[in-house]
Amino acid sequence: MDNVTLARVTMGTSLAFHIVFAVLGVGLPVLMSVAEGLGLRRKDAVWMDLARRWSKAFGVLFAVGAVSGTVLSFELGLLWPRFMALSGSMIGLPFSAEGFAFFLEAIFLGLYLYGWNRLSPTAHWLMSIPIAISGAASALFVVMTNAWMNHPTGFELVNGQVTQVDPLAAALNAATPTEDTHMLVSAYVCTGFLVASVYAAGMLRGRVDAAHRRGLAAGMTMGLVAIALAGITGDSSARFVYTDQPAKFASMEGLYRTARGVPIHIGGIPIDSEQRVVFGLEIPKGLSLLAAFDPNAEVKGLNEFPPADRPNPVLVHLSFDTMVGLGTLLGLLALAFWGLAWRRHAIPSLKPLLVAVTIAGPAAVIAMEAGWFVTEFGRQPWVVYGILRTAQAATPVPGLFISLVAFVLIYVALAVTTARLLLLLAERRRQAE
Amino acid sequence: MTEAEAVGAILWLSLTAYAVLAGADFGGGVWDVFATGPRQAAQRQAIAEAMGPVWEANHVWLIFMIVGLFTCFPAAFAALALSLFAPFTIALIGIVLRGAAFAFRAHAREAIGPIEPWGAVFGAASIISPLFLGTAAGAVAAGSVRESAGAAALVFDSPWTVAFIADVGLFAVALCAYLAATYLIVETEDDKDLQADFRQRALAAGIASGGLGLAGLILAYVGARPAFDSLTGRGLPLLALALVNGPLALLAVWRSAPGLARLAVVAQVTFVLWALAVGQWPYLVRPSYTIDSAAAPASTLTGFLIVSGIGMLLLLPSLYLLFRVFKGRNPVSAEADQLKPP
């Protein structure tokens, strides 16, 4: 493998690993805070106990997220020195702000995790609020930098030199509103369904008690609200891409030739040699309608771009359909769950429904990862859209293969240990009861 | 003071905070490896309790510094990333393993007992990280990061240069161990035997770091002239302070004056870092990048100063609260004895 491929695989692996912990760092504090708040207000031991359980799990998850995030802050420069030399002065401000948000999250988490016996109950609960706020702020700041890579603004390029830098304009570029909101709600989608999934699995094993029902309900509440918002923000994201990055949009749909009244393909595989999507379910004029609210709207195809400037439509289209497909199923599942709960006036414990919720946690994570595949593979061959090619940004140093192998092994070890530890903690707690 | 210099000062202050706070956390790992004698388990317990609530916050100083560096001095950051790829990657692997291992161990201890092999990983990684961060700093101080054919690379003038860089790495590990042992003297005041263990360790680390520091001066003269010139030029007053303060700090440790010893050891680390920084001013990465030549556009520097100002307003009171609750004299010590990860 050449250095560009190695750098991309290393960066991609690190991001895909880190983001699972990062989204929980955004979502779990909200659930913790609500549970402890309810526990205090209603003097309810079950909610209090849930808050303690979640904080215990969060302690491990946050630590792994923090160290894997450190890897990323270094890898930006270690793998992509030319990208950072060009972009550092523009994307640095949101990164710096993220640094402070992360600082606050780490400080208040320290107070929260180790302060159960040192702070008054109310003071302890108050510590959870800055954790939730700074977790969300971290996500918003970091995604601003990715939005800038998709829509680089706030500077002028004169003979390869960056001038007239306006870091505020760079941070608040046109892609920021749609990307930021979509990522934030996706973090809550993942957290909600992952938490629900844990309790649904427990109920399937016969542990149908108040703690499990409330854990399930809390997760599914967050899941329902967030998946609805994810649909809305995802829709505006797609329409922004339609106008802002037509090559990415064409790849998302596997559209090879510019046309009017374009159909949408659900599933299917774009075939380069045939210039079309095969095996997909075709909905006439669907794409034009969704992209521009006009059944005859023109959509640019990949033929508008030189072959060297095209993303890989197979990867992007399949990732996009994975995200949208799973997202839709999650939405239907949340509706079915709460519909049933409303009719029966109780948290449902129907076996097929619990099986579906158990699968929904991992499915939400896959949907979120697939969404990032769309953003990242869809931006190729550029690292900074239209400005710097990925191939030009990678480091020339030798030894990338070794570092890739080392990091993959570490991530596997961390993932296995985290999972094992969380299971052991849960097991141990049950034995104690 | 120009904006670039102000940013440089903020970043160097962050590095100082990282060194005296997170350095002690690495040092805790060193003493975890060397926990011996009848109180082996108690030593490890004291280290884990001292680190638990604060290590993640301490760690963020490094991230803040890296981010500040690539925001405000992107060219210098790119040069460091290219030339110091290997030591940074190894240090990074150490940082990841150390943090994860600590969290795994801390949260497993109460519930399921030790989970191997993370105990050993915690100790080993706590040595590797400062060792390689130290060598990276040594390479910069020695002027070994050079531009050739448009890309930065490491260039060693003689084997003595390599010896100097290695010495700085070991010096960093020794200083971390020194800091940790001194802090632990303060934290174990309720247990005189345990306190004596850490006092003995602080003395050993103090003597080792003194020896490695003086060896570094000699090696700098022989093989890393830019570093020697920095320390004996503009950095001389700070170097002199370090040379005077060193024995005094050791005396404070020896004479069992915990609070004073802690202050003196922190001062010692600060003097060493600032002697290097002030010594090589106005260079950021000698000999290719000065603070001004590597600086980002003025608008970015201004933005960074504003963000940092607002950020510090939120950060400093929060940090005060964290250390007040966990490191201050705490009246609820009966409950605090149960201080464990939840």
Boltz contact constraints between the chains, C-beta under 6 A:
constraints:
  - contact:
      token1: [A, 55]
      token2: [B, 342]
      max_distance: 6.0
  - contact:
      token1: [A, 56]
      token2: [B, 342]
      max_distance: 6.0
  - contact:
      token1: [A, 59]
      token2: [B, 107]
      max_distance: 6.0
  - contact:
      token1: [A, 60]
      token2: [B, 103]
      max_distance: 6.0
  - contact:
      token1: [A, 60]
      token2: [B, 107]
      max_distance: 6.0
  - contact:
      token1: [A, 63]
      token2: [B, 99]
      max_distance: 6.0
  - contact:
      token1: [A, 63]
      token2: [B, 103]
      max_distance: 6.0
  - contact:
      token1: [A, 64]
      token2: [B, 100]
      max_distance: 6.0
  - contact:
      token1: [A, 66]
      token2: [B, 56]
      max_distance: 6.0
  - contact:
      token1: [A, 67]
      token2: [B, 96]
      max_distance: 6.0
  - contact:
      token1: [A, 67]
      token2: [B, 99]
      max_distance: 6.0
  - contact:
      token1: [A, 67]
      token2: [B, 100]
      max_distance: 6.0
  - contact:
      token1: [A, 70]
      token2: [B, 63]
      max_distance: 6.0
  - contact:
      token1: [A, 70]
      token2: [B, 95]
      max_distance: 6.0
  - contact:
      token1: [A, 71]
      token2: [B, 92]
      max_distance: 6.0
  - contact:
      token1: [A, 71]
      token2: [B, 96]
      max_distance: 6.0
  - contact:
      token1: [A, 73]
      token2: [B, 63]
      max_distance: 6.0
  - contact:
      token1: [A, 73]
      token2: [B, 66]
      max_distance: 6.0
  - contact:
      token1: [A, 74]
      token2: [B, 92]
      max_distance: 6.0
  - contact:
      token1: [A, 77]
      token2: [B, 70]
      max_distance: 6.0
  - contact:
      token1: [A, 77]
      token2: [B, 77]
      max_distance: 6.0
  - contact:
      token1: [A, 77]
      token2: [B, 81]
      max_distance: 6.0
  - contact:
      token1: [A, 78]
      token2: [B, 81]
      max_distance: 6.0
  - contact:
      token1: [A, 78]
      token2: [B, 85]
      max_distance: 6.0
  - contact:
      token1: [A, 81]
      token2: [B, 78]
      max_distance: 6.0
  - contact:
      token1: [A, 81]
      token2: [B, 81]
      max_distance: 6.0
  - contact:
      token1: [A, 81]
      token2: [B, 82]
      max_distance: 6.0
  - contact:
      token1: [A, 84]
      token2: [B, 70]
      max_distance: 6.0
  - contact:
      token1: [A, 84]
      token2: [B, 74]
      max_distance: 6.0
  - contact:
      token1: [A, 84]
      token2: [B, 78]
      max_distance: 6.0
  - contact:
      token1: [A, 85]
      token2: [B, 74]
      max_distance: 6.0
  - contact:
      token1: [A, 85]
      token2: [B, 75]
      max_distance: 6.0
  - contact:
      token1: [A, 85]
      token2: [B, 78]
      max_distance: 6.0
  - contact:
      token1: [A, 88]
      token2: [B, 70]
      max_distance: 6.0
  - contact:
      token1: [A, 88]
      token2: [B, 71]
      max_distance: 6.0
  - contact:
      token1: [A, 88]
      token2: [B, 74]
      max_distance: 6.0
  - contact:
      token1: [A, 89]
      token2: [B, 74]
      max_distance: 6.0
  - contact:
      token1: [A, 89]
      token2: [B, 296]
      max_distance: 6.0
  - contact:
      token1: [A, 89]
      token2: [B, 297]
      max_distance: 6.0
  - contact:
      token1: [A, 89]
      token2: [B, 300]
      max_distance: 6.0
  - contact:
      token1: [A, 92]
      token2: [B, 71]
      max_distance: 6.0
  - contact:
      token1: [A, 93]
      token2: [B, 303]
      max_distance: 6.0
  - contact:
      token1: [A, 93]
      token2: [B, 307]
      max_distance: 6.0
  - contact:
      token1: [A, 95]
      token2: [B, 67]
      max_distance: 6.0
  - contact:
      token1: [A, 96]
      token2: [B, 67]
      max_distance: 6.0
  - contact:
      token1: [A, 96]
      token2: [B, 71]
      max_distance: 6.0
  - contact:
      token1: [A, 96]
      token2: [B, 304]
      max_distance: 6.0
  - contact:
      token1: [A, 96]
      token2: [B, 307]
      max_distance: 6.0
  - contact:
      token1: [A, 97]
      token2: [B, 307]
      max_distance: 6.0
  - contact:
      token1: [A, 99]
      token2: [B, 63]
      max_distance: 6.0
  - contact:
      token1: [A, 99]
      token2: [B, 64]
      max_distance: 6.0
  - contact:
      token1: [A, 99]
      token2: [B, 67]
      max_distance: 6.0
  - contact:
      token1: [A, 100]
      token2: [B, 311]
      max_distance: 6.0
  - contact:
      token1: [A, 100]
      token2: [B, 315]
      max_distance: 6.0
  - contact:
      token1: [A, 102]
      token2: [B, 60]
      max_distance: 6.0
  - contact:
      token1: [A, 103]
      token2: [B, 60]
      max_distance: 6.0
  - contact:
      token1: [A, 103]
      token2: [B, 315]
      max_distance: 6.0
  - contact:
      token1: [A, 104]
      token2: [B, 318]
      max_distance: 6.0
  - contact:
      token1: [A, 106]
      token2: [B, 56]
      max_distance: 6.0
  - contact:
      token1: [A, 106]
      token2: [B, 57]
      max_distance: 6.0
  - contact:
      token1: [A, 106]
      token2: [B, 60]
      max_distance: 6.0
  - contact:
      token1: [A, 107]
      token2: [B, 57]
      max_distance: 6.0
  - contact:
      token1: [A, 107]
      token2: [B, 318]
      max_distance: 6.0
  - contact:
      token1: [A, 107]
      token2: [B, 322]
      max_distance: 6.0
  - contact:
      token1: [A, 110]
      token2: [B, 53]
      max_distance: 6.0
  - contact:
      token1: [A, 110]
      token2: [B, 57]
      max_distance: 6.0
  - contact:
      token1: [A, 110]
      token2: [B, 322]
      max_distance: 6.0
  - contact:
      token1: [A, 111]
      token2: [B, 322]
      max_distance: 6.0
  - contact:
      token1: [A, 113]
      token2: [B, 342]
      max_distance: 6.0
  - contact:
      token1: [A, 114]
      token2: [B, 52]
      max_distance: 6.0
  - contact:
      token1: [A, 114]
      token2: [B, 53]
      max_distance: 6.0
  - contact:
      token1: [A, 116]
      token2: [B, 342]
      max_distance: 6.0
  - contact:
      token1: [A, 117]
      token2: [B, 335]
      max_distance: 6.0
  - contact:
      token1: [A, 117]
      token2: [B, 338]
      max_distance: 6.0
  - contact:
      token1: [A, 118]
      token2: [B, 325]
      max_distance: 6.0
  - contact:
      token1: [A, 165]
      token2: [B, 297]
      max_distance: 6.0
  - contact:
      token1: [A, 165]
      token2: [B, 299]
      max_distance: 6.0
  - contact:
      token1: [A, 165]
      token2: [B, 300]
      max_distance: 6.0
  - contact:
      token1: [A, 167]
      token2: [B, 300]
      max_distance: 6.0
  - contact:
      token1: [A, 167]
      token2: [B, 303]
      max_distance: 6.0
  - contact:
      token1: [A, 397]
      token2: [B, 85]
      max_distance: 6.0
  - contact:
      token1: [A, 403]
      token2: [B, 89]
      max_distance: 6.0
  - contact:
      token1: [A, 406]
      token2: [B, 93]
      max_distance: 6.0
  - contact:
      token1: [A, 410]
      token2: [B, 96]
      max_distance: 6.0
  - contact:
      token1: [A, 414]
      token2: [B, 100]
      max_distance: 6.0
  - contact:
      token1: [A, 417]
      token2: [B, 104]
      max_distance: 6.0
  - contact:
      token1: [A, 421]
      token2: [B, 104]
      max_distance: 6.0
  - contact:
      token1: [A, 421]
      token2: [B, 108]
      max_distance: 6.0
  - contact:
      token1: [A, 424]
      token2: [B, 112]
      max_distance: 6.0
  - contact:
      token1: [A, 425]
      token2: [B, 111]
      max_distance: 6.0
  - contact:
      token1: [A, 428]
      token2: [B, 111]
      max_distance: 6.0
  - contact:
      token1: [A, 428]
      token2: [B, 112]
      max_distance: 6.0
